[in-house]
Amino acid sequence: MKIAGVLLVGALIIIPSVTAGLLSNKASNVVIISVVLGALASLAGALAALNYALTPGPIIVLILFGIFLVARLFASKQQ
């Protein structure tokens, strides 16, 4: 189970920053966007986990991944 925890923490660190990098090129904006994305996904994942009796970690990562996919589609259409 420690491996799963390490993967989840890695995803919680990497996905918001990569997503923010897709949305902005300015470093200060990337930091702000990644913090906001991480906080919103954590809140949404915790609420979803409470409502559906699930573990919050994987739910948070799935929400972040969904946001990443939407940002990826949005960023590829702009270029």
C-alpha positions as a Markdown table, in Angstrom:
| # | Residue | x | y | z |
|---|---|---|---|---|
| 1 | Met | 0.0 | 0.0 | 0.0 |
| 2 | Lys | 3.0 | 2.3 | 0.4 |
| 3 | Ile | 3.5 | 2.2 | -3.4 |
| 4 | Ala | 0.0 | 3.4 | -4.0 |
| 5 | Gly | 0.5 | 6.3 | -1.6 |
| 6 | Val | 3.7 | 7.3 | -3.3 |
| 7 | Leu | 2.0 | 7.3 | -6.7 |
| 8 | Leu | -1.0 | 9.3 | -5.4 |
| 9 | Val | 1.3 | 11.9 | -3.8 |
| 10 | Gly | 3.4 | 12.1 | -7.0 |
| 11 | Ala | 0.2 | 12.6 | -9.0 |
| 12 | Leu | -1.0 | 15.3 | -6.6 |
| 13 | Ile | 2.3 | 17.2 | -7.1 |
| 14 | Ile | 2.7 | 16.7 | -10.9 |
| 15 | Ile | -0.8 | 16.9 | -12.4 |
| 16 | Pro | -1.7 | 20.4 | -11.2 |
| 17 | Ser | 1.6 | 21.9 | -12.3 |
| 18 | Val | 1.5 | 20.3 | -15.7 |
| 19 | Thr | -2.1 | 21.4 | -16.2 |
| 20 | Ala | -1.2 | 24.9 | -15.1 |
| 21 | Gly | 1.7 | 24.9 | -17.6 |
| 22 | Leu | -0.8 | 24.1 | -20.4 |
| 23 | Leu | -3.0 | 27.1 | -19.4 |
| 24 | Ser | -0.2 | 29.7 | -18.9 |
| 25 | Asn | 3.4 | 30.4 | -19.9 |
| 26 | Lys | 4.1 | 32.9 | -17.2 |
| 27 | Ala | 5.7 | 31.3 | -14.1 |
| 28 | Ser | 3.8 | 33.2 | -11.5 |
| 29 | Asn | 0.5 | 32.4 | -13.1 |
| 30 | Val | 1.5 | 28.7 | -13.3 |
| 31 | Val | 2.1 | 28.6 | -9.6 |
| 32 | Ile | -1.1 | 30.3 | -8.8 |
| 33 | Ile | -3.2 | 28.2 | -11.1 |
| 34 | Ser | -1.6 | 25.0 | -9.9 |
| 35 | Val | -2.3 | 25.9 | -6.2 |
| 36 | Val | -5.9 | 26.7 | -7.1 |
| 37 | Leu | -6.4 | 23.5 | -9.1 |
| 38 | Gly | -4.9 | 21.4 | -6.3 |
| 39 | Ala | -7.1 | 23.0 | -3.7 |
| 40 | Leu | -10.3 | 22.8 | -5.7 |
| 41 | Ala | -9.7 | 19.2 | -6.7 |
| 42 | Ser | -8.8 | 18.3 | -3.1 |
| 43 | Leu | -12.0 | 19.9 | -1.8 |
| 44 | Ala | -14.2 | 18.3 | -4.6 |
| 45 | Gly | -12.5 | 14.9 | -4.0 |
| 46 | Ala | -13.0 | 15.1 | -0.3 |
| 47 | Leu | -16.7 | 16.0 | -0.7 |
| 48 | Ala | -17.2 | 13.2 | -3.3 |
| 49 | Ala | -15.5 | 10.7 | -1.0 |
| 50 | Leu | -17.7 | 11.7 | 1.9 |
| 51 | Asn | -20.9 | 11.5 | -0.2 |
| 52 | Tyr | -20.1 | 8.1 | -1.9 |
| 53 | Ala | -18.1 | 6.5 | 0.9 |
| 54 | Leu | -14.9 | 6.2 | -1.2 |
| 55 | Thr | -11.3 | 6.9 | -0.4 |
| 56 | Pro | -10.4 | 10.5 | -1.1 |
| 57 | Gly | -6.9 | 10.1 | -2.6 |
| 58 | Pro | -7.8 | 8.3 | -5.8 |
| 59 | Ile | -10.9 | 10.5 | -6.3 |
| 60 | Ile | -8.8 | 13.6 | -6.0 |
| 61 | Val | -6.3 | 12.3 | -8.6 |
| 62 | Leu | -9.2 | 11.3 | -11.0 |
| 63 | Ile | -10.6 | 14.8 | -10.7 |
| 64 | Leu | -7.2 | 16.3 | -11.4 |
| 65 | Phe | -6.7 | 14.0 | -14.4 |
| 66 | Gly | -10.1 | 15.0 | -15.7 |
| 67 | Ile | -9.2 | 18.7 | -15.4 |
| 68 | Phe | -5.9 | 17.9 | -17.2 |
| 69 | Leu | -7.7 | 16.2 | -20.1 |
| 70 | Val | -10.0 | 19.2 | -20.5 |
| 71 | Ala | -7.1 | 21.6 | -20.4 |
| 72 | Arg | -5.2 | 19.5 | -22.9 |
| 73 | Leu | -8.0 | 19.6 | -25.3 |
| 74 | Phe | -8.5 | 23.3 | -24.8 |
| 75 | Ala | -4.7 | 24.0 | -25.1 |
| 76 | Ser | -4.4 | 22.0 | -28.3 |
| 77 | Lys | -7.2 | 23.9 | -30.0 |
| 78 | Gln | -5.6 | 27.2 | -29.2 |
| 79 | Gln | -2.2 | 26.3 | -30.8 |
